[in-house]
Amino acid sequence: MTTLRFFAAARAAVGVDEVTVDPDARTLGAVLGTVDAADPARWEALQERCSYLIDGVTTRDRSTPLDGVALVDVMPPFAGG
């Protein structure tokens, strides 16, 4: 199981702080596409601008496999840094 944690604008678009998914060795992009967002259009547009911490390693590559990954932090751009 993989936990996705959402911060700032990502949290607002999705409507929850975190979800747990069974990635079945799928990619980050595939898993993000399964998230049931409160604002689907905003969530879809935001995904391209986010950075992702995958078990503490930063990536923007949504083709990254999630096999064996415990935690993904979804980090949208923040003002001032």
Secondary structure, 3 states (H helix, E strand, C coil): CEEEEECHHHHHHHCCCEEEECCCCCEHHHHHHCCCCCCHHHHHHHHCCCEEEECCEEECCCCCECCCCCEEEEECCCCCC
